[in-house]
Amino acid sequence: MLAQREYKRRHDNVARYVHWRLCEKYKLDRTNKWYDHKPEGVVENVNYKMLVDAMIQCDKKIEARKSDIVLEDKKRS
């Protein structure tokens, strides 16, 4: 049980760092330090929209359809 909790904590920290770096790259709001960053469900600007832990709508029933991070380029949509 302890190992599962530690695995989840590490996974969440990696996802937080990746989210923070993507926010930097695509000019989205973020904190100065990655370890202070708390990803919100939706972050967007004029050009990009980033979703965290969002359910993806599919035509068929898929159990694992909740992604960690989705980045949408609004210009290409």
N, C-alpha and C positions, 0 to 999 in steps of 0.2 A: 504494500500500500504506500509506503514511504517512497519507493522508487517511482511509482506512477505519479505521485505529487511532484517529485523533483523533475521528472520528464516533462510534465505539463508546464512547470515554471520555466524550464529552459526553452521549451517551444514558444511560450508566450514572449519571453525576452528576445528571442531571435526575430519573431514576427514584429515586435515593437521596433527593433533596430531597422529592419527592412522597411517598415512603414515610415520611419523617421527619415531614412535616406531617400525614399521615393518622394516624400514631401519636399525635401531639399531640391531634388532634381527637377521636379515639376512645379516648383514655386508655390507650394501649398503651405498653409499655416502649420508651424511646428515650434517646439521649444528649442532652446539653445543646446541642451544636452539630451542625448538619446535616452538615458536612464530616467529622466524626468518626464519624458514624452508619454502621454496617455492617448492612444489612438481612439478617435471618435468613430461612430458608426458611418458617418458620411462627412467627407472633407472635399470641398470643391472650389474651383475658381472659374474664370471664363472659359479656359481651354480643357480642363481635366476634372474628373470626378473620381474619388477613391472611396471604395466601400470596404468595411472591415466586418468579418463574420456575417456576411449577407447570404441569404438564401437565394439561389439562382433558380429562376423559373425554367422548367423544362417541359417538353411535350409529353415525355414518358415519366413514370414514377421512378425516381432515383433516390436511394436512401442517403448517400453521401453527396449532397449537393450544396453544402454550406462551405464556402471557400473562406480562407483566411483573409486574403486581400485581392480586390479586383480594381484595376485601373481602367477607366474609360476615357478615351480621347474624344471629346465632344465634337471636334471638327470632322472626325471620320464616321461618326454615328449617323 
